Amino acid sequence: MARILILLAVVLGVIWWLRSRAESRQQQAARTSRSANNASRDDSAEAMVQCAHCGVHLPRSEAIAWHGLHYCRRSHLPDDSGDHA
């Protein structure tokens, strides 16, 4: 009778160990897929540029490019007198 109980305990222990291993693998796979999704979102992020006048950062698509510099609004563009500050 004692042999049967020991054998049952060993079998239940192996089943418990296999189940916990499978659960940890599923959790790790879920974490990996979430981090892959976050990485793909980061790849689609737009480049930021800094306004040459005030220093504000804004997406490149919203900036005004003029003579190799970027500005956040038309009023920050330098006038024709050559002042680039």
N, C-alpha and C positions, 0 to 999 in steps of 0.2 A: 504494500500500500504506500509506503514511504517513497519507493522508487517512482511510482506513478505521479505522486505529488511533485517530486523534484523534476521529473520530465515535463510535467504540465507547466511548472514555473519557468523552466528553461524555454519552452516553446512560446509561452506568453511574453517572456523577456525579449526573445528574438523578434516577435511580431511587433512589439512596442518600439524596439530599436529601428526596425525597417520603416515603420510608419513615421517616426520622428525624422528620420533621414529624408524621406520623401517630402514631408512638409517643409523642411528647411531648403530643399532644392527648389520647391515651388516658390517659396518666398524670395529666394535669390534670383530666380528667373523673372519674377515680377519686378524686383528692384532693377534688374538689368534692363528690362524693357522700358521702365519709366525713365531711367537715365538716358537711354537711347532716344526716347521721345523728346526729352528736354534738350539733348544735343542737337537734334534736327531743328528744333525751334530756334536755337541760338544761331544756327547756320543761316537762317532767313532774316536775321536782324540786320538793320540798315546801318551803314557807316555814319558816324557822327562827325561833324566839323565844328570848329569854333569861330565865332564872329571875330573878325580882325579889329573891330571897333570896341565892342563892349565885353567880349570874352564869353558870351553865352554859347552853350553847346546846343546844336540842333541837327536833325537829320539832314544828310546831304541833299536829298530831294527837295527840301524846303528852303535851302540856303540860296543866296544870290552869289554866283561866282563872278568875280571881276578882277582881271589882271592876276590870276592865280591865287587870289584870296577869297574868302567866303564871308558873307555878311548876312545878318538876320533880317534886315529890312532896308528898304531903299534910302531911308534917311541916314543910315550909317555909312552909305557909300561916300568915299571922299569926293570933294568937289574937284573941278578941273584945274585948280590952282597948283596941283602937285602934292598937296598935303595927304599923306597916306596914314594918318593916325586916327 
